[in-house]
Amino acid sequence: MRFYIETYGCTANRSDESIIKGILISKGMGIAEKPEVADVSIILTCTVIGTTEQRMLNRIRKLYNSSRKLIVSGCMASVQPDLIKKVAPAAKILPPDRIGQIYEVIVGKKTEERRISKTSLPRCFDDIRAPISIAEGCIFSCSYCITCKARGKLVSYPKEEIVSTVRDALRGGAKEIQLTSQDLASYGVDKGWSLLELVKDIASLEDEFMIRLGMMNPASVKKRIEEIISLYSFDKVYKFLHLPVQSGDNEILKKMKRGYTVEEFAEMVDIFRSEYPDITLATDIIVAFPGESEKSFQKTVNLIKEIEPDVTNITRFSPRPFTEAKRMKGKIPTDIAKERSRYLSKLCENISLKVNKKYIGKKYRALTIERGKNSTIVARTTNYKPVVLMEKIDIGRFVDVEITGCNVTHLVGKLI
């Protein structure tokens, strides 16, 4: 038997993909390159915003028509099974917390509705980047978020199992370990476990590799700021901080149920930068949240100008089913939402270029991670900046580079 798999959305889905591959390969199944020649097709879905949902439904429909059997997993399988059934009536639906039963679903065996520790399951890592979920679910209920409905309440996985999974990934050739969850900074709060101890144990492994820490909710970070700062003290941890602020207005943050203020966020950024001056800061903004006035939007603009993030992910508000925000009054007209998004995108591009220019002439240690366009190689510096190299060099090597140029999205460098 052979299976075909497609994965969309966040790193958590890519982590789930490695588990699905690991289980099915251990059962003797092979990987098919096309759905038409596979015995079963599997799609890991994302439904974070409305446009993504529509793209997923279109893809599910096409896979359903071209596959002998279809299994739909990912967030849509948890919260929107009815939508899936409309476009793929006979598809099997497998929520993310039950992917350990993927083989039973394929062969038609009875399954159980129970959560298991995903780090206890087989894995297949076929890239130098290994996404590994260290927890499932979230302790927060942001008013706009459908993901917390899909992934459920926080369940942290045992440290020993995570470290063992990392060892397996390294033995398989991985060089970049991507630790991920819905909120990395809340790892262990459900069990009284330490995130610092987990990262310390992983960083102490002898192989030459780097660790990328995933997204952290500022509400979690502010409660354990000293511990989170200590995570970056290890040489093997990229100096990269993904800290989504979402809005620069406290009233909007309150409506979002984010659990922190703009002032607290800015203070956190200052603390990290004072400790690690070269740290790369990525943040997220939701534009046109219900009730966002021109004054509210301007506060977001002012915050972005103040903190100058390296990377800003901008999303126009999209009302999601089963969320409080979907029922909120004060919807922003589409033309205004688009204009705010365009304005903020241009501002953030200018800031990213300004920040990147500061790197020209500097030298860094970097890990080559993928092949780029026109025979280039993309590497990541120790603070996770992407560097495009013209030289021919193998993927998965640590090299010394000098930054010679840049654009909005990346640096340009040469080997030294």
N, C-alpha and C positions, 0 to 999 in steps of 0.2 A: 504493500500500500504506500501511496505517496500523498503528501499534503502540500498545499500552497498557502502562504500567509502574507497578509498585508497589515502594516501597522501605521497608525496615525496618532497625532497628539503628543502627549508629554513623555518624559523619560520613564515614568512609571509604566506606561504601555510598552515601551521598548524593553524594560525589565521583564514584564510579563511575557513578551515574545520569546526571550531567551529561555524562560521556563517551559513554555509550550514546545519549543524546539527540543529542549533537553528531554522532556517526557516522551515525546513521540519518537525521537531518534532512539531512545533507550528501549522502546517497544519494537524496534526494527523497521520503523517507517522511514521513507526517504523524502527529500525535499524536491518538489516540482517547481519548475521555472514559470509555468503558466497554469492558470486555473483549469483550462480546458483538458489538460492531461493529468490532473490530480484526482485522487479518489475523494478528497475533501478539501474545501477552501475555508480559510479562517480569516476573519477581519477583526482587528482590534480598533475600536471606534473612539472618537472624541466628540463631545457635544458642548464644548465650552461656550460657544456663541452660535447665534442663529444661522449664519452663513456656513459654518462648519457642519452644523446639523444637516443642512440641505445637501452639502457635498457628500456627507456620509451616506445619506439615504440614496443618492444617485449611484454611489459606488456599490452599496449593498444590492441594489436592484440589478446592476450589471453583473456582479459576481453571481447572484442568484440564478440569472439566466444562462451563465456560461459554465456553471459548476455542477457536478453530480450531486454534491451535498455541501451545504453552507452552515458554518457556525459563526455566530456574531458574539463578540465579547467586547471589552472596553466599557466605558461609562454609559453608552446608550443601552447596553444590555441590562444595566441596573435600573435605570430610571425611565427609559422610553421603549420598553418591549412592544407596546402596542403599535408604535410607529414602525418598528422593524417588521412586524407581522403584516402590516399593510402592503409593504413592497416585497416582502419575502415570506409568504405564508407558511412554508414548510421548513424554514430555517430553524436551526437549534440555537437557543439563546443561553449563553453562559456568562454570568456576571464575573467581574474581576476577582472576587474573593473565592471563586470556585474553579479557577483555571487548573487547579491540581487534578481535577476530574475530567480533563479534556479527552483523554483516551477512552474513558468509560462512555462519554457522550458519542464519540465517533463509532464505537462498536455496539452501541445501543444498550449498555448496561445501566442499571439503576444508579442514580446519584443521590448524594445527601446534601442537605442545605446546612453546611457548616464551614466555618473559617479555619484555615490551617496556616501555619507559619510557612510563608513562601520560600524562606531561606533554607527550608529542609527538603526542597524539591530539586530534582535534577535540573541542570542548566546546559545550554549550548551557547558559548560565546564564540562568534565567528568574526570579530572585529577587534582592533586594539583598544577600542573603547567599550567598557563593560558597565552598563547601567544596572545598578543593584538597589532595589527598594529595601529600605531598612525599617519601614513601617507602612501600614495601610490605614487610610482614614485620617480624620482631622478632629481636633478638640474645639474648633470654632464653627460658627454658623453664619458666615458673612451673608448679608441679605440678598446678594446678587448671584451667589455661587451654587451651581448645580452639581459641581464635583463632590462637594461634601455630602450631598444626597446620594450620589452614586457609590462613593467609596466608604461611607459609614463613619462610625466613631473610630478614634485612634486605637490601633493595636500595634505596639512596637514588637519587633522580632528580636529573639535572643542574640546577644552579642557574639556568643561562640559560633552560632550558625552563620551570622553575617561574615565573620572573619574567615570561616571555613569556605564560604562562597567566594570571597575575595581571593583566597589562596588558589582555588580551582580556576578562577579567571586568569590569574597570573600564570599559572602552569599552562593555560591554553594560549598564552601569548599576549594577553591584555597589558597595556601600558598606561591606560587612563581609567581609573576606577571612578565611576560617577555614582556617588551616594545620593539617593533620591527618596522623597516621600512628598505628601501634600504640603507638609511644613516640617522641614528638616530640624528646625530648632525646638520642636516639641517632642522629639524622640525621647522615649523613656519616661515621660511624665506620668503615663498611665501605670507604670510598673515600678517607679522609683529608680530607674536606671540612669546612668551617666552617658551623655553623648560624647563628652571629652574622653572617657575611658575607651569608648568604642573606636574613636578616631585615633587615639594613641596606640591601641593595639594593632590597628590596620597599618598605621605609619611605621610601626616597628618591624614589619615584615621586611625581609632582606632584599627582595627584588628591587630593581630600579624602575620606579613607576611614579605617577602623580595621582592625586586624589582631588576630584572636583566636588565641592559641597553644593548641594542643590538649594532651591528656593527656601527662604526663611521668612515667616511672618513677623513683622516688627513687634507685634503684640507678644510673641513668644521670646524674641530676642531681648526685649527690655527686661524681662523677668529673670534672665540668666545671662546677662551681658558679659560678665567676667568669664564665664565658662565658654561662651561662643567666641569671644576674642582669643581665648587660649587655643582654640582649634587651629588657628592660622599660624601658630608658632612653629608647627612642624614643617620641615623643609619640603616634605612630599605633598603638602597641601597647597593647591593653587591659591594665590592671593586674589580670590574672586568672590564677591559678595552679591548675591541676588536678593535684594531687599525691596519688595514691591510696596510703594507708598499709596498708589491708586488715586489719591487726590491731595491737593494742597490746601483744602478747606476743611476745617474741623467739623463743621456742621454736616458736610457731605460724608466725612469719615464716620461720623456718628450714625448717619442713616445707613451706611454700608455695614455697620457693626464690626469695624476693624479692630477696636480695642486699644488704640493709641492716638496721640495727637500729632499734628504736624511738627510741633516743637520737639516732641520726644523723638520723632523720626530723624529730624535734622541733628539732634544731639548724638544719636547713635552713629550717624554718618561721620560726624566730627571725631568721635571716639575711635572708630575703626581707622580713619585716615591718620590720626595722630599716632596710632600704634603701627600702622602699615601704610606709609605715605604713597606707595605705588599700587595699592589695592585697586582692582577694577570694580567699579560699582555699576550694577545693572538694576534698573527699577522698572515698574509697570505703572501705567496710568490708564484709568477708565475715563474717557471723555463723554460728556453729556449724560451723566447719571441723572435720574429723575430729580428735579428741583435744583439742578446746577445753574445758577444765575451767571451773568457776565462777570460779576464780582467774584463769585466762587471760582470760575474758570481762570480769571486773572491771578488769583492766589496760587493756583496750580502752576501757571506760567512763571510767577515770581519764584516759587520754590525750585523749579527746574533750573532757572537762571542762577539761583543761589548755590545749589549743590553740584551742578554740572556733572550729571552722570555720564559714564562712558557709553552706556547703552540704555535706551529708553524704549520699552515696548508699549506702543499706544494702541488701545482698542476702543472703538466706539461702543457705548453701552448697548447690550443686547438682552432684552428681557427673556429670562429662561423659565421654563415651566417649574412649578413647585417651589419657587422662591418668593420671598417677601417683596423684592424689588419689582417683580412683574406686576404687582398690584398697586404700586405706589403712584401717586398723582404727580403732576409736574413733568410729564414727558416732554423732552426737548425736540422741537421740529427737526426733521432729517437734514434740511439744508443748513441749519445752524450747527448741528452735530458734525456734519462733514467739514464745514468751514473751520470749526475749532480743531478738528483732527488734522486738517491740512496745515493750519498755522503751527500747531504744536509739533507736528512731524518735521516741518522745516526748521523750527527752532532747535529741536533735538539733533538734527543732522548737522547744523552749524556748530553746536556744542561738541558733538562727537569728533568732528574734524579738528576743532580747536584743541581738544584734549589729545588727539592722536599726534598732532604736530609736535607736541612736547617730547615725544619719544624719539624723534629723528636724532641720530647720532649716538643713541644709547646702545649698550650691549646687553644681551640676555642669554640665558640658557633656555632652550626651547625643545619641545617634543614634536616631531613630525607626526601628524595624525591622519592626513588624507591627501588625495590627489586633487588639485584644483583645475581651473580652466587653462587651456593652452599649455599643457605639459608642466604646469607649476606644481609646487608642493606647499601645502598649508601646515604650518607649525603653530604651537601654542607656547607662549612665553610662560614664565613662572607665575605671572599674574593673569594668565589666561587670555592675553591679547593674541588674536590671530595674525600671523605673519606669513605673507606670501613670498616664497623663495623660487628663484628661477633655476637653481642648480638641481641636477638629478641626484636624488638621494632616496634611500629606502624609507618606507613608512615605519614608524615605531622606533626611531633613533633619537637620541638626545644630542643636540648640536648647539654650538655657540653661534649667535647671529648678531649682526649689527643692523640697526634700523636705518634705512636709507630714504624712505618716503612713506606716504600714507594716503588713504582716502577716508571717506566717512565710515566704512565698515571694517577696514583692516589696515594693518601696517604692511610695509614692503621692506624686505631685508635681504642680506647676503650672508653667506657662511664666512666665519672668521677662524 
